[in-house]
């Protein structure tokens, strides 16, 4: 007879594996979508952070992207050259330079995300409305729990 822990443990293995594979397939599709836009995947990630959290310094962006500051600086240089972002002095502290998402960068983000959402909708078209609702609720709860536990560890 199987122990409850073993059953749960296998379930967690299955969930982890499924999440990893779903994330990988979404990432692959995202790269296919990006092939039609004038940006690289790391540039898209940087644009997403700026779009979601607003202006930030190179150091803040480096931390979020888990990249060296020098790598992020090179990335921002290329993005600034392509008019996706610009550097602006912080109004409170003129020594601080923040990266600002320009209209062209916002437009690309909106278009790419819309295409990714369309892809996801296509993948879920055989799900019932209830199944989609449950999936969204559970993913939201998982994300909320993960963020909460991560913050409590940092405190």
Phi, psi and omega per residue, in radians:
X1 nan 2.449 -3.067
X2 -1.441 2.417 3.075
X3 -1.333 2.539 3.116
X4 -0.975 -0.684 -3.113
X5 -1.057 -0.745 -3.126
X6 -1.079 -0.713 3.127
X7 -1.123 -0.803 3.128
X8 -1.108 -0.738 -3.115
X9 -1.051 -0.767 3.103
X10 -1.102 -0.660 3.120
X11 -1.088 -0.760 3.121
X12 -1.133 -0.660 3.071
X13 -1.066 -0.780 -3.134
X14 -1.127 -0.744 3.131
X15 -1.111 -0.801 -3.141
X16 -1.060 -0.767 -3.138
X17 -1.107 -0.775 3.133
X18 -1.113 -0.782 3.119
X19 -1.050 -0.756 -3.141
X20 -1.092 -0.758 -3.125
X21 -1.213 -0.695 3.083
X22 -1.086 -0.814 3.134
X23 -1.043 -0.703 3.134
X24 -1.132 -0.761 3.134
X25 -1.163 -0.681 3.093
X26 -1.134 -0.727 3.118
X27 -1.089 -0.757 3.111
X28 -1.062 -0.801 3.126
X29 -1.113 -0.688 3.091
X30 -1.028 -0.720 3.114
X31 -1.159 -0.662 3.072
X32 -1.081 -0.747 3.126
X33 -1.118 -0.767 -3.111
X34 -1.119 -0.408 3.137
X35 -1.058 -0.353 -3.138
X36 -1.661 0.129 -3.131
X37 -2.194 2.714 -3.069
X38 -1.460 0.746 3.101
X39 -2.430 2.774 3.105
X40 -1.635 2.835 3.087
X41 -0.956 -0.770 3.100
X42 -1.105 -0.604 3.080
X43 -1.135 -0.683 3.107
X44 -1.087 -0.759 3.122
X45 -1.045 -0.780 3.121
X46 -1.085 -0.764 3.112
X47 -1.072 -0.689 3.118
X48 -1.073 -0.801 3.125
X49 -1.054 -0.806 -3.132
X50 -1.135 -0.676 3.127
X51 -1.137 -0.718 -3.068
X52 -1.386 -0.653 -3.020
X53 -1.979 -0.059 3.122
X54 1.471 -2.999 -3.089
X55 -0.990 2.452 3.062
X56 -2.609 2.849 3.126
X57 -1.360 2.913 3.084
X58 -1.046 -0.709 3.138
X59 -1.079 -0.775 3.121
X60 -1.109 -0.768 3.128
X61 -1.136 -0.711 3.095
X62 -1.020 -0.777 3.131
X63 -1.078 -0.787 -3.100
X64 -1.169 -0.598 -3.108
X65 -1.568 -0.123 -3.103
X66 1.035 0.806 3.119
X67 -2.161 2.758 3.036
X68 -1.183 2.595 3.135
X69 -1.000 -0.670 -3.129
X70 -1.120 -0.666 3.108
X71 -1.157 -0.749 3.132
X72 -1.153 -0.679 3.102
X73 -1.042 -0.791 3.103
X74 -1.068 -0.736 3.127
X75 -1.060 -0.817 -3.135
X76 -1.150 -0.679 3.094
X77 -0.982 -0.814 -3.137
X78 -1.161 -0.702 -3.138
X79 -1.186 -0.621 3.112
X80 -1.198 -0.699 3.099
X81 -1.065 -0.609 3.130
X82 -1.552 0.173 3.071
X83 1.058 0.604 3.081
X84 -1.602 -0.572 -3.133
X85 -2.439 2.913 2.944
X86 -2.517 2.805 3.116
X87 -1.621 2.310 3.106
X88 -2.288 2.515 3.095
X89 -1.313 2.406 3.095
X90 -1.144 2.352 -3.096
X91 -1.219 -0.528 3.136
X92 -1.404 -0.591 -3.098
X93 -2.429 1.772 -3.050
X94 -1.097 -0.256 3.105
X95 -1.333 -0.352 -3.087
X96 -1.592 2.294 3.105
X97 -1.957 2.243 -3.138
X98 -1.938 2.636 3.092
X99 -1.639 2.220 -3.085
X100 -2.020 2.315 3.119
X101 -1.368 2.126 3.125
X102 -1.509 2.956 -3.114
X103 -0.953 -0.751 -3.134
X104 -1.058 -0.714 3.100
X105 -1.148 -0.725 3.113
X106 -1.108 -0.702 3.136
X107 -1.098 -0.780 3.134
X108 -1.088 -0.797 3.126
X109 -1.004 -0.854 -3.128
X110 -1.029 -0.789 -3.101
X111 -1.158 -0.755 -3.126
X112 -1.157 -0.796 -3.131
X113 -1.109 -0.679 3.105
X114 -1.077 -0.733 3.113
X115 -1.156 -0.646 3.098
X116 -1.174 -0.674 3.112
X117 -1.172 -0.654 3.086
X118 -1.100 -0.750 3.095
X119 -1.035 -0.822 -3.140
X120 -1.085 -0.737 3.105
X121 -1.048 -0.698 3.111
X122 -1.117 -0.667 -3.133
X123 -1.221 -0.453 -3.093
X124 -1.752 0.103 -3.032
X125 -1.130 -0.400 3.113
X126 -1.607 0.016 3.080
X127 -1.489 2.584 3.040
X128 -1.303 2.837 3.080
X129 -0.996 -0.708 3.138
X130 -1.112 -0.728 3.125
X131 -1.107 -0.723 3.112
X132 -1.124 -0.748 3.111
X133 -1.049 -0.794 -3.126
X134 -1.135 -0.738 3.108
X135 -1.037 -0.841 -3.128
X136 -1.099 -0.759 3.131
X137 -1.073 -0.800 -3.107
X138 -1.203 -0.692 3.089
X139 -1.144 -0.706 3.094
X140 -1.088 -0.749 3.123
X141 -1.132 -0.753 3.108
X142 -1.060 -0.810 3.135
X143 -1.081 -0.794 3.128
X144 -1.044 -0.785 3.133
X145 -1.100 -0.780 -3.127
X146 -1.103 -0.764 3.126
X147 -1.113 -0.756 -3.118
X148 -1.090 -0.820 -3.134
X149 -1.178 -0.593 3.107
X150 -1.165 -0.742 3.127
X151 -1.144 -0.680 -3.128
X152 -1.184 -0.521 3.084
X153 -1.227 -0.659 -3.136
X154 -1.210 -0.498 -3.071
X155 -1.296 nan nan
